[in-house]
């Protein structure tokens, strides 16, 4: 058998195996408990999908070793770094921290304040409390816009009732760029769902879909040509409805169980 033909015949089996593994991992993550922004299920949520214990912005001067001094103080107080972002650097610095497990927040605040270049410390609501769960819509501009229309409208209904859901979009085309964008969703803070909006997606994009699903990210696809719909959790023909259903699937204020409709097309 020619080498090219053998490779062609073995690839579908590998894709099916990857999709099955992603299905199994997604089921395990869903079985561990709902994804919410607070309330009685808070302790059962994945660490990156619930509010951290403490969020603070440390401002002042800048110098080498400043992050080392800050992380040392956090460690001495039993803190676990949930997220960190250098907001400003140069002559001045501003470092935003989200922490869990801090034994005495006020004592940590005092120790950070004693660092020679620290001028001010502000305790803030966390990004999860402000922006909540993130839905990422990726694909061709026209379809992305329609998915966003449905998602934003539905998110508004749930956010009014105490949920926090935000919608991010990027209109982009090209197999490699789409695959990179899809794969990066697993690294985005608070991202819980990816919607792929387009007319044709497969190949590297399908591989990226399997990877992000294995990380617990819900993947919704428009009903399109290519192999992506066969690997998504949910396939919806109408882009507006796809946005609506994605929000319903991740909102703690909605009665929607993705496990009951996984693999179906609407």
Buried (B, 14 or more C-beta within 10 A) or exposed (E): EEEEEEEEEEEEEEBEEBBEEBBEBBEEBBEEEBBBBBEEBEEEBEEBBBBBBBBBBBBBBBEEEBEEBBBEBBEEBEBBBBBBEEEEEEEEBBBBBBBBBBEEBEEBBEBBBEBEBBEEBEEBEBBBBEBBBBBBBBBBBEBBBBBBBBBBBBBEBBBEEEBBBBBBBBBBEEBEBBBBBBBBBBEBBBBBBBBBBBBEBBBBBBBBBBBBBBBBBBBBBBBBEBBBBBBBBBBBEBBBBBBBBBBBBBBBBBEEEBEEBBEEEE
